Amino acid sequence: MPAKKDPRLARAGVNGYNKPKRTPKHPKKSHVVVAKEGNKVKTIRFGQQGVSGSPKKAGESEAYKNRRKSFKARHAKNISKGKMSAAYWADRVKW
């Protein structure tokens, strides 16, 4: 008998653990992910709705390069907390 699928995955509408997804209809947050680390599972919403992160890195302008660098510096402490933090996912997906 296959293992029962976690209802948190269906509720968030994602395909699996640690697979972020856009949420265009959410009023405030742009993405959702059901993060799993060891046996801990947590639904995380992250990213400001309607705000682009950083564009593709190839041929980006100096201003965008500095913008991305500033984001990473400003949130470095929270990004380093790992998969269970919203900053980690925002850094991976949007920046």
All heavy atoms as an XYZ file, in Angstrom:
750
protein
N       0.845     -1.199      0.000
C       0.000      0.000      0.000
C       0.882      1.251      0.000
O       1.777      1.375      0.836
C      -0.878     -0.029      1.255
C      -1.964      0.984      1.242
S      -3.143      0.616      2.563
C      -3.285      2.214      3.277
N       0.662      2.201     -0.925
C       1.500      3.403     -0.980
C       1.259      4.302      0.241
O       0.193      4.280      0.841
C       1.057      4.095     -2.266
C      -0.299      3.559     -2.560
C      -0.354      2.185     -1.969
N       2.297      5.072      0.567
C       2.194      5.988      1.711
C       1.134      7.049      1.422
O       0.976      7.500      0.286
C       3.535      6.644      1.966
N       0.415      7.439      2.446
C      -0.644      8.446      2.296
C      -0.018      9.805      2.006
O       0.955     10.195      2.646
C      -1.463      8.500      3.593
C      -2.731      9.290      3.455
C      -3.581      9.193      4.704
C      -4.816     10.030      4.522
N      -5.241     10.671      5.742
N      -0.565     10.504      1.031
C      -0.025     11.808      0.655
C      -0.353     12.848      1.720
O      -1.462     12.882      2.240
C      -0.598     12.222     -0.703
C       0.247     13.250     -1.394
C      -0.111     13.388     -2.849
C       0.812     14.406     -3.467
N       0.382     14.910     -4.715
N       0.628     13.669      2.027
C       0.470     14.696      3.053
C      -0.589     15.721      2.603
O      -0.458     16.304      1.527
C       1.807     15.394      3.293
C       1.824     16.244      4.548
O       0.763     16.794      4.908
O       2.892     16.357      5.168
N      -1.628     15.967      3.410
C      -2.673     16.932      3.010
C      -2.151     18.360      2.869
O      -2.735     19.164      2.157
C      -3.714     16.828      4.136
C      -2.993     16.214      5.285
C      -1.918     15.355      4.703
N      -1.021     18.654      3.500
C      -0.448     20.012      3.395
C       0.007     20.298      1.963
O      -0.048     21.435      1.500
C       0.721     20.187      4.367
C       0.259     20.251      5.810
C       1.407     20.230      6.761
N       1.902     18.866      6.898
C       2.580     18.418      7.936
N       2.866     19.226      8.937
N       3.008     17.186      7.996
N       0.461     19.260      1.261
C       0.891     19.445     -0.135
C      -0.291     19.817     -1.013
O      -0.216     20.737     -1.829
C       1.540     18.160     -0.665
C       2.845     17.731      0.000
C       3.283     16.368     -0.512
C       3.934     18.747     -0.234
N      -1.406     19.113     -0.833
C      -2.603     19.391     -1.625
C      -3.172     20.763     -1.289
O      -3.581     21.514     -2.186
C      -3.655     18.314     -1.374
N      -3.183     21.105     -0.010
C      -3.734     22.398      0.418
C      -2.937     23.565     -0.176
O      -3.497     24.575     -0.601
C      -3.740     22.487      1.943
C      -4.470     23.708      2.461
C      -4.749     23.581      3.954
N      -5.694     24.573      4.401
C      -5.385     25.849      4.640
N      -4.155     26.270      4.482
N      -6.301     26.698      5.030
N      -1.618     23.418     -0.206
C      -0.762     24.466     -0.765
C      -0.751     24.410     -2.295
O      -0.356     25.368     -2.949
C       0.656     24.335     -0.228
N      -1.166     23.274     -2.851
C      -1.218     23.136     -4.310
C       0.131     22.923     -4.947
O       0.357     23.325     -6.084
N       1.063     22.293     -4.230
C       2.397     22.046     -4.779
C       2.570     20.564     -5.105
O       1.830     19.713     -4.618
C       3.517     22.513     -3.820
C       3.495     24.017     -3.657
C       3.399     21.838     -2.462
N       3.568     20.252     -5.934
C       3.801     18.874     -6.370
C       4.527     18.014     -5.353
O       4.417     16.801     -5.378
C       4.594     18.863     -7.684
C       3.755     19.354     -8.833
O       2.542     19.197     -8.822
N       4.389     19.958     -9.815
N       5.323     18.634     -4.492
C       6.079     17.866     -3.512
C       6.763     18.787     -2.526
O       6.647     20.014     -2.613
N       7.466     18.185     -1.587
C       8.204     18.968     -0.596
C       9.335     19.734     -1.276
O       9.941     19.262     -2.232
C       8.796     18.053      0.472
C       7.759     17.295      1.270
C       7.660     15.922      1.193
C       6.875     17.974      2.106
C       6.711     15.225      1.930
C       5.920     17.288      2.835
C       5.839     15.917      2.743
O       4.900     15.247      3.466
N       9.614     20.931     -0.765
C      10.718     21.773     -1.237
C      10.607     22.116     -2.726
O      11.612     22.274     -3.405
C      12.072     21.120     -0.936
C      12.255     20.875      0.547
O      11.771     21.635      1.377
N      12.934     19.800      0.893
N       9.354     22.221     -3.226
C       9.122     22.610     -4.621
C       8.269     23.876     -4.622
O       7.046     23.808     -4.544
C       8.421     21.489     -5.377
C       9.273     20.236     -5.427
C       8.880     19.344     -6.543
C       9.903     18.229     -6.598
N       9.600     17.204     -7.514
N       8.915     25.039     -4.707
C       8.167     26.303     -4.659
C       7.252     26.493     -5.862
O       7.511     25.967     -6.945
C       9.255     27.371     -4.633
C      10.484     26.708     -5.092
C      10.341     25.237     -4.854
N       6.185     27.254     -5.644
C       5.198     27.495     -6.701
C       4.698     28.935     -6.604
O       4.520     29.463     -5.515
C       4.034     26.517     -6.506
C       2.954     26.646     -7.550
C       1.818     25.707     -7.263
C       0.704     25.933     -8.258
N      -0.473     25.154     -7.969
N       4.446     29.547     -7.763
C       3.880     30.904     -7.806
C       2.453     30.876     -7.280
O       1.730     29.905     -7.483
C       3.827     31.430     -9.245
C       5.138     31.738     -9.844
C       5.578     33.192     -9.804
N       4.657     34.149    -10.374
C       4.211     35.234     -9.710
N       4.562     35.455     -8.474
N       3.412     36.076    -10.286
N       2.051     31.952     -6.608
C       0.671     32.092     -6.147
C       0.145     33.441     -6.627
O       0.055     34.387     -5.852
C       0.575     31.995     -4.605
O       1.483     32.950     -4.034
C       0.912     30.613     -4.116
N      -0.208     33.547     -7.914
C      -0.606     34.838     -8.474
C      -1.873     35.424     -7.870
O      -2.061     36.630     -7.873
C      -0.801     34.546     -9.961
C      -0.916     33.084    -10.075
C      -0.233     32.472     -8.895
N      -2.742     34.587     -7.297
C      -3.995     35.089     -6.737
C      -3.894     35.460     -5.251
O      -4.820     36.013     -4.683
C      -5.102     34.036     -6.900
C      -5.366     33.664     -8.349
C      -6.626     34.299     -8.853
C      -7.032     33.771    -10.202
N      -6.500     34.519    -11.308
N      -2.770     35.130     -4.622
C      -2.628     35.455     -3.201
C      -2.504     36.972     -3.046
O      -1.796     37.627     -3.808
C      -1.397     34.750     -2.609
C      -1.367     34.769     -1.126
N      -0.830     35.803     -0.410
C      -1.846     33.895     -0.217
C      -0.968     35.560      0.886
N      -1.578     34.394      1.029
N      -3.207     37.562     -2.067
C      -3.195     39.023     -1.943
C      -1.832     39.635     -1.602
O      -1.532     40.730     -2.055
C      -4.196     39.316     -0.829
C      -4.407     38.029     -0.121
C      -4.095     36.939     -1.094
N      -1.002     38.936     -0.831
C       0.253     39.542     -0.411
C       1.520     38.796     -0.850
O       2.511     39.425     -1.197
C       0.288     39.658      1.113
C      -0.794     40.551      1.666
C      -0.326     41.266      2.903
C      -1.409     41.980      3.638
N      -1.868     43.200      3.083
N       1.502     37.474     -0.815
C       2.717     36.702     -1.079
C       2.722     36.104     -2.481
O       1.710     35.637     -2.981
C       2.886     35.583     -0.039
C       3.045     36.114      1.378
C       4.273     36.996      1.491
C       4.411     37.627      2.845
N       5.525     38.564      2.894
N       3.899     36.095     -3.120
C       3.991     35.673     -4.515
C       4.269     34.181     -4.701
O       4.062     33.649     -5.778
C       5.081     36.469     -5.226
O       6.349     36.149     -4.694
N       4.767     33.492     -3.656
C       5.118     32.082     -3.779
C       4.736     31.306     -2.525
O       4.581     31.889     -1.444
C       6.629     31.919     -3.985
C       7.113     32.362     -5.317
N       7.268     33.686     -5.646
C       7.498     31.666     -6.412
C       7.725     33.780     -6.886
N       7.866     32.568     -7.377
N       4.625     29.988     -2.683
C       4.394     29.102     -1.543
C       5.269     27.865     -1.728
O       5.554     27.454     -2.855
C       2.906     28.706     -1.397
C       2.451     27.861     -2.563
C       2.647     27.993     -0.089
N       5.714     27.298     -0.610
C       6.480     26.058     -0.636
C       6.161     25.286      0.643
O       5.905     25.888      1.686
C       8.002     26.326     -0.752
C       8.548     27.008      0.483
C       8.778     25.046     -1.012
N       6.088     23.962      0.526
C       5.956     23.130      1.718
C       7.362     22.602      1.976
O       7.852     21.706      1.283
C       4.949     21.978      1.525
C       4.874     21.118      2.773
C       3.568     22.540      1.211
N       8.044     23.223      2.948
C       9.435     22.897      3.246
C       9.513     21.692      4.167
O       8.717     21.557      5.100
C      10.121     24.097      3.895
N      10.475     20.829      3.895
C      10.679     19.647      4.738
C      12.162     19.502      5.017
O      12.979     19.505      4.097
C      10.150     18.392      4.046
C      10.269     17.156      4.922
C       9.598     15.957      4.298
C       9.654     14.779      5.255
N       8.899     13.637      4.762
N      12.488     19.418      6.296
C      13.870     19.214      6.716
C      13.837     18.144      7.796
O      13.272     18.370      8.869
C      14.442     20.532      7.249
C      15.939     20.630      7.172
C      16.435     22.043      7.455
O      15.971     22.648      8.422
O      17.292     22.509      6.698
N      14.411     16.992      7.502
C      14.308     15.866      8.432
C      12.855     15.436      8.498
O      12.233     15.161      7.478
N      12.282     15.416      9.699
C      10.858     15.075      9.802
C       9.997     16.297     10.121
O       8.828     16.166     10.441
C      10.638     13.953     10.834
C      11.116     14.354     12.218
O      11.610     15.455     12.413
N      10.986     13.459     13.171
N      10.588     17.494     10.013
C       9.824     18.729     10.215
C       9.253     19.197      8.882
O       9.968     19.256      7.880
C      10.712     19.835     10.799
C      10.979     19.672     12.278
C      11.515     20.946     12.880
C      12.988     21.129     12.536
N      13.591     22.279     13.187
N       7.968     19.551      8.874
C       7.304     20.027      7.659
C       6.631     21.355      7.987
O       6.012     21.503      9.040
C       6.245     19.008      7.174
C       5.528     19.528      5.942
C       6.898     17.673      6.871
N       6.758     22.325      7.070
C       6.226     23.658      7.328
C       5.807     24.306      6.010
O       6.543     24.248      5.030
C       7.332     24.479      7.987
C       6.992     25.866      8.422
C       8.220     26.451      9.109
C       8.034     27.864      9.553
N       9.275     28.416     10.126
N       4.618     24.911      5.983
C       4.175     25.639      4.798
C       4.669     27.075      4.925
O       4.405     27.736      5.928
C       2.644     25.613      4.678
O       2.217     24.254      4.594
C       2.176     26.368      3.451
N       5.386     27.535      3.912
C       5.973     28.877      3.951
C       5.490     29.668      2.743
O       5.592     29.210      1.608
C       7.511     28.811      3.919
C       8.036     28.032      5.126
C       8.116     30.203      3.879
C       9.519     27.741      5.074
N       4.960     30.861      2.996
C       4.613     31.796      1.922
C       5.686     32.870      1.934
O       6.064     33.353      2.993
C       3.240     32.417      2.163
C       2.122     31.411      2.003
C       0.759     32.073      2.008
N      -0.284     31.087      1.853
C      -0.665     30.583      0.694
N      -0.116     30.986     -0.420
N      -1.624     29.677      0.646
N       6.165     33.240      0.767
C       7.260     34.216      0.717
C       7.193     35.062     -0.537
O       6.486     34.733     -1.489
C       8.613     33.488      0.792
C       8.892     32.586     -0.377
C       9.594     33.056     -1.473
C       8.447     31.276     -0.386
C       9.851     32.221     -2.559
C       8.699     30.433     -1.459
C       9.398     30.920     -2.543
N       7.918     36.161     -0.538
C       8.014     37.054     -1.690
C       6.874     38.044     -1.749
O       5.725     37.693     -1.539
N       7.207     39.297     -2.032
C       6.177     40.327     -2.124
C       5.473     40.228     -3.466
O       6.115     40.159     -4.522
C       6.812     41.706     -1.962
C       5.806     42.818     -1.822
C       6.479     44.157     -1.591
O       7.622     44.229     -1.185
N       5.770     45.226     -1.875
N       4.157     40.177     -3.426
C       3.350     40.055     -4.636
C       3.559     41.269     -5.546
O       3.590     42.399     -5.081
C       1.871     39.943     -4.255
C       0.946     39.590     -5.380
C       1.159     38.182     -5.905
O       1.961     37.989     -6.800
N       0.456     37.219     -5.354
N       3.736     41.032     -6.821
C       3.837     42.120     -7.786
C       5.215     42.745     -7.908
O       5.418     43.634     -8.716
N       6.162     42.286     -7.113
C       7.515     42.839     -7.181
C       8.423     41.811     -7.821
O       8.484     40.667     -7.377
C       8.049     43.186     -5.769
C       9.497     43.638     -5.827
C       7.185     44.262     -5.146
N       9.103     42.223     -8.895
C      10.008     41.271     -9.527
C      11.236     41.157     -8.648
O      11.628     42.111     -7.974
C      10.410     41.757    -10.918
O      11.119     42.968    -10.820
N      11.846     40.010     -8.654
C      13.093     39.842     -7.914
C      14.178     40.428     -8.781
O      14.152     41.596     -9.133
N      15.101     39.618     -9.176
C      16.165     40.074    -10.042
C      15.992     39.417    -11.411
O      15.637     38.244    -11.478
C      17.506     39.689     -9.434
O      18.550     40.264    -10.160
N      16.246     40.134    -12.482
C      16.113     39.529    -13.805
C      17.238     38.512    -14.040
O      18.111     38.347    -13.198
C      16.238     40.715    -14.748
C      17.019     41.722    -13.991
C      16.663     41.523    -12.548
N      17.238     37.878    -15.186
C      18.284     36.907    -15.513
C      19.648     37.579    -15.375
O      19.828     38.723    -15.756
C      18.101     36.388    -16.942
C      16.774     35.687    -17.162
C      16.744     34.351    -16.431
C      15.401     33.701    -16.506
N      14.686     33.602    -15.272
N      20.594     36.847    -14.822
C      21.892     37.423    -14.487
C      22.767     37.749    -15.708
O      23.579     38.647    -15.666
C      22.630     36.501    -13.519
C      21.982     36.530    -12.149
C      22.254     35.261    -11.373
C      21.404     35.156    -10.145
N      19.982     34.929    -10.395
N      22.585     37.010    -16.804
C      23.395     37.262    -17.999
C      23.072     38.644    -18.563
O      21.934     38.926    -18.921
C      23.142     36.192    -19.046
N      24.049     39.505    -18.613
C      23.873     40.832    -19.191
C      23.025     41.773    -18.358
O      22.418     42.696    -18.892
N      22.981     41.566    -17.047
C      22.186     42.470    -16.217
C      22.924     43.794    -16.010
O      24.148     43.863    -16.120
C      21.861     41.825    -14.866
C      23.030     41.727    -13.918
C      22.660     41.095    -12.590
O      21.469     40.939    -12.310
O      23.572     40.764    -11.837
N      22.163     44.833    -15.701
C      22.769     46.147    -15.507
C      23.475     46.210    -14.157
O      23.239     45.385    -13.270
C      21.684     47.227    -15.560
O      20.851     47.131    -14.420
N      24.312     47.192    -14.002
C      25.045     47.389    -12.738
C      24.073     47.646    -11.598
O      24.265     47.174    -10.482
C      26.011     48.582    -12.911
C      27.068     48.678    -11.828
C      28.056     47.512    -11.798
O      28.295     46.881    -12.850
O      28.582     47.231    -10.706
N      22.989     48.379    -11.884
C      21.991     48.698    -10.854
C      21.322     47.422    -10.332
O      21.138     47.255     -9.127
C      20.934     49.643    -11.421
N      20.982     46.500    -11.238
C      20.350     45.242    -10.821
C      21.334     44.357    -10.061
O      20.955     43.662     -9.132
C      19.769     44.483    -12.013
C      18.363     44.911    -12.338
C      18.040     45.468    -13.562
C      17.344     44.773    -11.399
C      16.749     45.870    -13.851
C      16.054     45.169    -11.673
C      15.759     45.719    -12.900
O      14.478     46.109    -13.175
N      22.597     44.408    -10.466
C      23.631     43.642     -9.772
C      23.740     44.128     -8.322
O      23.779     43.330     -7.384
C      24.966     43.811    -10.500
C      26.092     42.988     -9.934
C      27.356     43.197    -10.736
C      28.529     42.503    -10.077
N      29.787     42.821    -10.731
N      23.746     45.441     -8.161
C      23.831     46.025     -6.813
C      22.566     45.745     -6.004
O      22.625     45.526     -4.796
C      24.077     47.531     -6.897
C      25.463     47.853     -7.420
O      26.368     47.035     -7.296
N      25.627     49.011     -8.027
N      21.415     45.753     -6.690
C      20.136     45.484     -6.035
C      20.120     44.069     -5.457
O      19.707     43.837     -4.330
C      19.028     45.671     -7.068
C      17.644     45.560     -6.548
C      16.661     46.024     -7.638
N      15.316     45.704     -7.230
C      14.549     44.812     -7.827
N      14.997     44.170     -8.885
N      13.343     44.567     -7.392
N      20.600     43.111     -6.260
C      20.643     41.723     -5.808
C      21.635     41.553     -4.653
O      21.371     40.884     -3.656
C      21.007     40.791     -6.964
C      20.862     39.329     -6.577
C      21.058     38.356     -7.712
N      22.438     38.280     -8.113
C      22.913     38.731     -9.270
N      22.106     39.271    -10.144
N      24.179     38.628     -9.561
N      22.780     42.198     -4.779
C      23.818     42.133     -3.751
C      23.297     42.703     -2.428
O      23.532     42.140     -1.355
C      25.041     42.918     -4.235
C      26.278     42.726     -3.403
C      27.454     43.455     -4.032
C      28.625     43.476     -3.098
N      29.711     44.314     -3.594
N      22.549     43.799     -2.502
C      21.986     44.429     -1.309
C      20.965     43.527     -0.635
O      20.942     43.409      0.590
C      21.320     45.761     -1.659
O      22.290     46.678     -2.078
N      20.118     42.870     -1.444
C      19.121     41.959     -0.886
C      19.819     40.840     -0.117
O      19.467     40.527      1.020
C      18.244     41.343     -1.986
C      17.317     40.271     -1.472
C      16.084     40.604     -0.954
C      17.700     38.941     -1.466
C      15.230     39.629     -0.443
C      16.859     37.955     -0.961
C      15.626     38.309     -0.444
N      20.830     40.246     -0.741
C      21.531     39.126     -0.120
C      22.255     39.566      1.155
O      22.260     38.829      2.149
C      22.503     38.488     -1.106
C      21.766     37.701     -2.190
C      22.719     37.141     -3.219
C      22.008     36.418     -4.330
N      21.465     35.119     -3.972
N      22.807     40.759      1.160
C      23.500     41.261      2.351
C      22.507     41.578      3.466
O      22.721     41.233      4.628
C      24.301     42.507      1.995
N      21.387     42.184      3.092
C      20.378     42.593      4.068
C      19.732     41.386      4.749
O      19.372     41.441      5.919
C      19.325     43.442      3.329
C      18.297     44.094      4.187
C      17.508     45.151      3.416
N      16.750     44.644      2.282
C      17.004     44.916      1.003
N      18.014     45.682      0.665
N      16.242     44.440      0.050
N      19.573     40.295      4.008
C      18.872     39.123      4.539
C      19.797     37.942      4.830
O      19.309     36.847      5.108
C      17.782     38.689      3.550
C      16.728     39.727      3.360
N      15.773     40.003      4.309
C      16.506     40.583      2.341
C      14.999     40.986      3.867
N      15.418     41.349      2.682
N      21.109     38.158      4.792
C      22.069     37.060      4.944
C      21.835     36.224      6.193
O      21.894     34.992      6.154
C      23.493     37.604      4.946
N      21.535     36.871      7.297
C      21.338     36.159      8.566
C      20.148     35.200      8.468
O      20.212     34.064      8.934
C      21.114     37.171      9.689
C      21.077     36.555     11.060
C      20.958     37.626     12.130
C      20.924     37.004     13.510
N      20.730     38.015     14.543
N      19.064     35.654      7.854
C      17.875     34.812      7.732
C      18.017     33.755      6.632
O      17.515     32.647      6.774
C      16.632     35.665      7.480
C      16.261     36.476      8.701
O      16.390     35.992      9.817
N      15.833     37.696      8.500
N      18.711     34.089      5.545
C      18.936     33.128      4.464
C      19.721     31.935      5.000
O      19.434     30.787      4.670
C      19.686     33.782      3.276
C      18.787     34.809      2.580
C      20.156     32.733      2.283
C      19.500     35.705      1.584
N      20.682     32.216      5.873
C      21.542     31.152      6.405
C      20.805     30.200      7.342
O      21.331     29.147      7.697
C      22.745     31.758      7.128
O      22.320     32.419      8.303
N      19.577     30.543      7.723
C      18.796     29.654      8.603
C      18.364     28.383      7.884
O      17.952     27.419      8.514
C      17.571     30.384      9.162
C      17.929     31.434     10.192
C      16.713     32.164     10.700
C      17.109     33.238     11.695
N      15.971     34.030     12.144
N      18.409     28.396      6.560
C      18.128     27.183      5.804
C      16.711     27.070      5.290
O      15.949     28.041      5.270
N      16.352     25.857      4.884
C      15.102     25.584      4.188
C      13.835     25.970      4.942
O      12.789     26.123      4.337
C      14.997     24.098      3.859
C      15.907     23.652      2.766
C      15.710     22.173      2.496
C      16.716     21.690      1.474
N      16.655     20.244      1.301
N      13.908     26.100      6.244
C      12.701     26.397      7.014
C      12.443     27.901      7.145
O      11.577     28.319      7.897
C      12.783     25.754      8.399
C      12.927     24.240      8.342
S      11.686     23.416      7.330
C      10.584     22.841      8.574
N      13.201     28.737      6.410
C      12.969     30.186      6.479
C      12.511     30.725      5.128
O      12.920     30.242      4.069
C      14.254     30.913      6.901
O      15.161     30.978      5.833
N      11.649     31.731      5.181
C      11.135     32.352      3.966
C      12.261     33.025      3.182
O      12.270     33.011      1.947
C      10.048     33.359      4.316
N      13.229     33.614      3.886
C      14.337     34.311      3.227
C      15.152     33.365      2.352
O      15.585     33.727      1.262
C      15.241     34.970      4.260
N      15.336     32.140      2.812
C      16.078     31.128      2.039
C      15.394     30.896      0.691
O      16.030     30.872     -0.354
C      16.139     29.820      2.845
C      16.689     28.640      2.061
C      18.049     28.406      2.008
C      15.834     27.771      1.388
C      18.558     27.318      1.310
C      16.343     26.682      0.677
C      17.686     26.457      0.640
O      18.196     25.398     -0.056
N      14.074     30.736      0.722
C      13.317     30.456     -0.501
C      13.249     31.682     -1.410
O      13.337     31.564     -2.628
C      11.933     29.917     -0.165
C      12.039     28.555      0.419
C      11.898     28.192      1.735
C      12.376     27.351     -0.271
N      12.121     26.850      1.884
C      12.403     26.311      0.667
C      12.645     27.056     -1.607
C      12.713     24.995      0.320
C      12.940     25.757     -1.954
C      12.972     24.733     -0.997
N      13.092     32.872     -0.819
C      13.068     34.100     -1.622
C      14.407     34.267     -2.350
O      14.444     34.626     -3.523
C      12.783     35.307     -0.744
N      15.489     33.978     -1.650
C      16.822     34.080     -2.233
C      16.973     33.098     -3.406
O      17.461     33.461     -4.464
C      17.878     33.781     -1.163
C      19.306     33.868     -1.698
O      19.635     34.869     -2.353
O      20.074     32.921     -1.469
N      16.514     31.880     -3.231
C      16.640     30.870     -4.285
C      15.753     31.147     -5.491
O      16.179     30.995     -6.634
C      16.272     29.492     -3.728
C      17.415     28.869     -3.003
C      17.319     27.389     -2.840
N      16.944     26.658     -4.043
C      16.803     25.348     -4.080
N      17.010     24.667     -2.991
N      16.444     24.729     -5.160
N      14.509     31.552     -5.231
C      13.532     31.668     -6.314
C      13.564     33.051     -6.987
O      13.543     33.146     -8.211
C      12.108     31.374     -5.796
C      11.078     31.606     -6.878
C      12.030     29.952     -5.277
N      13.598     34.106     -6.203
C      13.453     35.455     -6.765
C      14.765     36.180     -7.021
O      14.797     37.121     -7.796
C      12.579     36.306     -5.842
C      11.158     35.769     -5.735
C      10.232     36.762     -5.107
C       9.522     37.538     -6.162
N       8.378     38.305     -5.708
N      15.844     35.784     -6.361
C      17.082     36.530     -6.490
C      18.194     35.669     -7.051
O      19.225     36.087     -7.388
C      17.503     37.124     -5.147
C      16.489     38.101     -4.696
C      15.394     37.845     -3.920
C      16.400     39.488     -5.039
N      14.655     38.977     -3.742
C      15.245     40.012     -4.416
C      17.197     40.334     -5.802
C      14.861     41.338     -4.528
C      16.807     41.661     -5.911
C      15.660     42.150     -5.294
